[in-house]
Amino acid sequence: MQQLVKHSGGCHCGAVRFELRAPTRVVVQECNCSICSKSGYLHLIVPASRFHLLCGDQDLNCYTFDTGEAKHLFCKHCGIKSYYIPRSNPDGFSVNLRCLDEGTIKAVEIEAFDGKNWEQNAAQLADLSNDDELSVEDKDRR
């Protein structure tokens, strides 16, 4: 099993900073839904227990649409969505891989996710915020 390490990241202006624990070799999802495709978001979904907001809670604005379940959190100063609470994993966080500081990610596998057809595909993401250690399949992939 690949060891979990600490990764740091945040928004463009630095008002929002966070840490998370994840492997150095990650699998992320590139979603084709309207908001993700327009922003270039690459989803690294982690359990809430592996995410820690260091600063910036007061610097975030929340945007919701459609069902209102996903909590899209944008820095109110620079406009960057570095992480949010996804509809698929309300018990975790989706971190934008592009908002992680350089140096701790060693390899990235990008999986296409069909978010335009959300209802038919959402179950594919449901286990990504599971707090268990990596599954046997994930151990092999990561």
Helices and strands as residue ranges (DSSP letters): E 5-10, E 17-22, E 25-31, H 34-39, E 42-47, G 48-50, E 51-55, G 57-59, E 60-63, E 71-75, E 83-85, E 92-96, G 97-99, E 107-113, G 115-117, H 118-121, G 122-129, H 136-141
